Amino acid sequence: TVTITMSAATGDIWDGTTMTEPKKYSDSGYLIGTGPELAWFASNHNGASAILTADVSLGGFGVSINSFAGTFDGNGHYITDFYGKASLFCNPADGAVIKNLGIIGEINSSSTVGGIATDGSNGSRNFTVENCVSRVEIIGGTASGGIVGGFASETIKNCYNTGSVTLQGGSSYTGGIAGVNADDKSGTIRNCYNIGTVTDYSIVYPIMGTNRNNYA
């Protein structure tokens, strides 16, 4: 049984351009409660961490937090109205943690994407996604997944996906939780479930696109 409690709150809806620097809770941590603050953080995080203080609406736009290296604590809140061509977290760095977060929206891309994050590093990253919910409708390329796309050394635990995952181009390996477990096959999925529809060219994988032996 996976129990994740999400609380509702209201934040400023992002207009797609405005960026506002959030307040800090420490020298390397930010408190994010609005779309403009999240947009600022996506462009300026520089290894810092963040805690959401409210649900954040992106107003039908998308942002990507690239090479994130800190801890992003959703604090039981949702990022809503996310519509992009890439995952919210792209190629998180070793040691990054993404937790207690829900995302609602759509991703449409011919590349590898995930509802929460994606790893395109072929096994060189080692980060954690835990206690997260994806309600993202995904149309993606090879190795896309409901929670994480390209899958390497990550740990995904206590997460669930309700959004659909549909292959667009590529060569298959879509999964309800994760896409392809890369060459080192050290990634782990634990205590996760998917109820979203997975659509592929051939075989449908409700949990992991390929190498499904590393989950429990």
Secondary structure, 3 states (H helix, E strand, C coil): CCCCCCCCCCCCCCCCCCCCCCEEEECCEEEECCHHHHHHHHHHCCCCEEEECCCEEEEEECCCEECCCCEEEEEEEEEEEEEECCCCEECCCCCCEEEEEEEEEEEECCCCCECCEECCCCCCCCCEEECCEEEEEEEECCCCECCECCECCCEEECCEECCCEEECCCCCCCECCEEEECCCCCCEEECCEECCCEECCCCCECCEEECCCCEC
